[in-house]
Amino acid sequence: MKVMVNRDTCVASGNCGAIAPDVFQNRDRDGGFVRLLQTNPPASQWEAVWQAARLCPSGTINVEDVPPVRRSGPDQPSHSPTT
């Protein structure tokens, strides 16, 4: 998951910081406007991020699904079928 915010469209509702405080922050000294804390939050935060994006009244939060990268190597098995 990749998260981006457009501070130009933020209306400082504070929903995102309340719903996903590990990812978004709304500080009084910034006028309550969103501050993105994590661009690539861990999977444990994804549901909260999606909810914050859905509830953002200005559509400031943009979330992209980024598929996990699978790598083969000595530490990881390849995903080739075995016979």
MDAnalysis code that builds the backbone (N, CA, C; Angstrom):
import MDAnalysis as mda
import numpy as np

u = mda.Universe.empty(249, n_residues=83, atom_resindex=np.repeat(np.arange(83), 3), trajectory=True)
u.add_TopologyAttr("name", ["N", "CA", "C"] * 83)
u.add_TopologyAttr("resid", np.arange(1, 84))
u.add_TopologyAttr("resname", ["MET", "LYS", "VAL", "MET", "VAL", "ASN", "ARG", "ASP", "THR", "CYS", "VAL", "ALA", "SER", "GLY", "ASN", "CYS", "GLY", "ALA", "ILE", "ALA", "PRO", "ASP", "VAL", "PHE", "GLN", "ASN", "ARG", "ASP", "ARG", "ASP", "GLY", "GLY", "PHE", "VAL", "ARG", "LEU", "LEU", "GLN", "THR", "ASN", "PRO", "PRO", "ALA", "SER", "GLN", "TRP", "GLU", "ALA", "VAL", "TRP", "GLN", "ALA", "ALA", "ARG", "LEU", "CYS", "PRO", "SER", "GLY", "THR", "ILE", "ASN", "VAL", "GLU", "ASP", "VAL", "PRO", "PRO", "VAL", "ARG", "ARG", "SER", "GLY", "PRO", "ASP", "GLN", "PRO", "SER", "HIS", "SER", "PRO", "THR", "THR"])
u.atoms.positions = np.array([
    [0.847, -1.180, 0.000],
    [0.000, 0.000, 0.000],
    [0.886, 1.233, 0.000],
    [0.486, 2.192, -0.824],
    [1.180, 3.478, -0.852],
    [0.143, 4.562, -0.578],
    [0.461, 5.452, 0.360],
    [-0.464, 6.507, 0.773],
    [0.127, 7.861, 0.388],
    [-0.721, 8.710, -0.167],
    [-0.323, 10.076, -0.503],
    [-1.428, 11.017, -0.048],
    [-1.051, 12.230, 0.290],
    [-2.038, 13.249, 0.660],
    [-1.774, 14.512, -0.133],
    [-2.848, 15.241, -0.407],
    [-2.749, 16.528, -1.091],
    [-3.119, 17.597, -0.075],
    [-2.112, 18.207, 0.500],
    [-2.361, 19.208, 1.548],
    [-3.129, 20.415, 1.019],
    [-3.108, 20.631, -0.284],
    [-3.830, 21.774, -0.858],
    [-5.340, 21.598, -0.784],
    [-5.813, 20.356, -0.702],
    [-7.256, 20.114, -0.657],
    [-7.753, 19.787, 0.749],
    [-6.852, 19.610, 1.696],
    [-7.223, 19.248, 3.070],
    [-8.068, 20.355, 3.710],
    [-9.149, 19.943, 4.387],
    [-10.003, 20.906, 5.088],
    [-9.857, 20.789, 6.611],
    [-8.872, 20.019, 7.052],
    [-8.539, 19.889, 8.478],
    [-9.693, 19.359, 9.314],
    [-10.414, 18.362, 8.798],
    [-11.510, 17.779, 9.579],
    [-10.997, 16.947, 10.748],
    [-9.798, 16.394, 10.605],
    [-9.212, 15.594, 11.681],
    [-9.626, 14.136, 11.671],
    [-10.474, 13.739, 10.730],
    [-10.918, 12.344, 10.681],
    [-9.756, 11.376, 10.532],
    [-8.842, 11.680, 9.628],
    [-7.756, 10.739, 9.344],
    [-6.871, 10.507, 10.565],
    [-6.529, 11.577, 11.276],
    [-5.697, 11.438, 12.462],
    [-6.384, 10.692, 13.588],
    [-7.705, 10.809, 13.655],
    [-8.460, 10.091, 14.678],
    [-8.602, 8.609, 14.333],
    [-8.749, 8.306, 13.053],
    [-8.974, 6.923, 12.612],
    [-7.669, 6.141, 12.498],
    [-6.636, 6.767, 11.981],
    [-5.347, 6.094, 11.770],
    [-4.206, 6.967, 12.292],
    [-4.102, 7.113, 13.617],
    [-3.107, 8.022, 14.190],
    [-1.658, 7.612, 13.978],
    [-1.416, 6.355, 13.615],
    [-0.048, 5.935, 13.327],
    [0.383, 6.319, 11.913],
    [-0.578, 6.725, 11.096],
    [-0.293, 7.052, 9.697],
    [-0.490, 8.544, 9.414],
    [-1.509, 9.146, 10.047],
    [-1.823, 10.558, 9.807],
    [-1.795, 11.328, 11.118],
    [-1.459, 12.602, 11.017],
    [-1.460, 13.465, 12.194],
    [-2.088, 14.803, 11.809],
    [-2.869, 15.350, 12.721],
    [-3.480, 16.671, 12.536],
    [-3.061, 17.525, 13.729],
    [-2.003, 18.299, 13.563],
    [-1.463, 19.086, 14.667],
    [-2.072, 20.473, 14.702],
    [-2.373, 20.946, 15.911],
    [-2.924, 22.291, 16.079],
    [-1.994, 23.347, 15.496],
    [-0.696, 23.167, 15.698],
    [0.247, 24.184, 15.222],
    [0.312, 24.253, 13.694],
    [-0.210, 23.228, 13.022],
    [-0.295, 23.231, 11.554],
    [-1.699, 23.573, 11.088],
    [-2.524, 24.096, 11.981],
    [-3.892, 24.440, 11.626],
    [-4.801, 23.226, 11.499],
    [-4.334, 22.081, 11.975],
    [-5.124, 20.852, 11.894],
    [-5.017, 20.144, 10.562],
    [-4.228, 20.704, 9.640],
    [-4.086, 20.084, 8.332],
    [-3.278, 18.797, 8.436],
    [-3.581, 17.868, 7.555],
    [-3.002, 16.529, 7.623],
    [-1.489, 16.547, 7.424],
    [-0.857, 15.687, 8.169],
    [0.574, 15.403, 8.018],
    [0.685, 13.895, 7.876],
    [1.316, 13.428, 6.811],
    [1.476, 12.000, 6.565],
    [2.691, 11.491, 7.314],
    [2.493, 10.514, 8.182],
    [3.580, 9.962, 8.983],
    [4.225, 8.747, 8.323],
    [3.438, 7.984, 7.570],
    [3.946, 6.770, 6.922],
    [3.408, 6.677, 5.498],
    [4.296, 6.680, 4.531],
    [3.887, 6.540, 3.135],
    [3.517, 5.098, 2.816],
    [4.223, 4.160, 3.418],
    [3.982, 2.729, 3.208],
    [3.707, 2.069, 4.555],
    [2.493, 2.213, 5.069],
    [2.186, 1.661, 6.385],
    [2.169, 0.128, 6.368],
    [2.396, -0.485, 7.530],
    [2.336, -1.945, 7.606],
    [0.898, -2.436, 7.406],
    [0.780, -3.687, 7.048],
    [-0.531, -4.287, 6.770],
    [-1.496, -4.123, 7.937],
    [-0.990, -4.068, 9.134],
    [-1.860, -3.918, 10.312],
    [-2.599, -2.572, 10.303],
    [-2.154, -1.614, 9.510],
    [-2.770, -0.285, 9.440],
    [-3.654, -0.092, 8.214],
    [-3.654, -1.046, 7.290],
    [-4.335, -0.851, 6.013],
    [-5.823, -0.575, 6.151],
    [-6.515, -1.311, 6.975],
    [-7.964, -1.107, 7.107],
    [-8.262, 0.296, 7.625],
    [-7.494, 0.749, 8.604],
    [-7.693, 2.098, 9.141],
    [-7.398, 3.159, 8.076],
    [-6.382, 2.938, 7.261],
    [-6.045, 3.888, 6.198],
    [-7.172, 3.946, 5.170],
    [-7.687, 2.777, 4.762],
    [-8.801, 2.767, 3.808],
    [-10.013, 3.493, 4.380],
    [-10.302, 3.273, 5.659],
    [-11.437, 3.935, 6.293],
    [-11.214, 5.452, 6.334],
    [-10.018, 5.884, 6.683],
    [-9.712, 7.317, 6.715],
    [-9.885, 7.931, 5.325],
    [-9.450, 7.225, 4.296],
    [-9.590, 7.740, 2.932],
    [-11.062, 7.849, 2.538],
    [-11.851, 6.833, 2.894],
    [-13.283, 6.856, 2.568],
    [-14.007, 7.986, 3.288],
    [-13.609, 8.291, 4.514],
    [-14.307, 9.288, 5.321],
    [-13.752, 10.705, 5.175],
    [-12.687, 10.862, 4.405],
    [-12.105, 12.189, 4.210],
    [-13.081, 13.038, 3.389],
    [-13.590, 14.138, 3.955],
    [-14.601, 14.928, 3.253],
    [-14.085, 15.650, 2.005],
    [-12.777, 15.817, 1.895],
    [-12.228, 16.547, 0.748],
    [-11.508, 15.648, -0.255],
    [-11.452, 14.346, 0.021],
    [-10.763, 13.444, -0.898],
    [-9.262, 13.674, -0.941],
    [-8.721, 14.161, 0.135],
    [-7.298, 14.501, 0.224],
    [-6.385, 13.281, 0.219],
    [-6.886, 12.150, 0.712],
    [-6.068, 10.949, 0.863],
    [-6.205, 10.074, -0.375],
    [-5.061, 9.717, -0.957],
    [-5.030, 8.820, -2.103],
    [-4.285, 7.555, -1.690],
    [-4.914, 6.403, -1.897],
    [-4.322, 5.126, -1.520],
    [-4.181, 4.270, -2.768],
    [-2.993, 3.746, -2.963],
    [-2.741, 2.827, -4.067],
    [-2.379, 1.468, -3.497],
    [-2.993, 0.441, -4.060],
    [-2.583, -0.917, -3.717],
    [-1.293, -1.202, -4.459],
    [-0.309, -1.641, -3.750],
    [0.958, -2.024, -4.359],
    [1.160, -3.495, -4.059],
    [1.156, -4.338, -5.100],
    [1.312, -5.764, -4.837],
    [2.684, -6.064, -4.246],
    [2.751, -7.052, -3.359],
    [4.051, -7.400, -2.776],
    [4.990, -7.932, -3.849],
    [6.257, -7.630, -3.702],
    [7.268, -8.106, -4.637],
    [7.734, -9.471, -4.156],
    [7.676, -10.423, -5.046],
    [8.151, -11.770, -4.700],
    [9.505, -11.965, -5.339],
    [10.417, -12.385, -4.529],
    [11.777, -12.596, -5.022],
    [12.186, -14.032, -4.740],
    [12.929, -14.589, -5.647],
    [13.525, -15.909, -5.440],
    [14.983, -15.696, -5.092],
    [15.476, -16.509, -4.261],
    [16.866, -16.388, -3.874],
    [17.210, -17.491, -2.906],
    [18.423, -17.478, -2.410],
    [18.841, -18.552, -1.509],
    [18.018, -18.614, -0.222],
    [17.472, -17.470, 0.209],
    [16.704, -17.454, 1.452],
    [15.219, -17.682, 1.229],
    [14.779, -17.602, -0.028],
    [13.357, -17.726, -0.314],
    [13.161, -18.750, -1.418],
    [12.170, -19.603, -1.270],
    [11.943, -20.595, -2.316],
    [11.391, -19.922, -3.571],
    [11.716, -20.491, -4.709],
    [11.121, -19.993, -5.938],
    [9.696, -20.516, -5.986],
    [8.876, -19.896, -6.772],
    [7.483, -20.301, -6.869],
    [7.255, -21.132, -8.135],
    [8.268, -21.877, -8.521],
    [8.150, -22.739, -9.680],
    [7.472, -24.037, -9.297],
    [6.604, -24.559, -10.170],
    [5.953, -25.834, -9.854],
    [6.987, -26.955, -9.828],
    [6.790, -27.873, -8.940],
    [7.684, -29.025, -8.858],
    [7.037, -30.202, -9.540],
    [7.857, -31.080, -10.043],
    [7.316, -32.260, -10.725],
    [7.557, -33.495, -9.930],
])
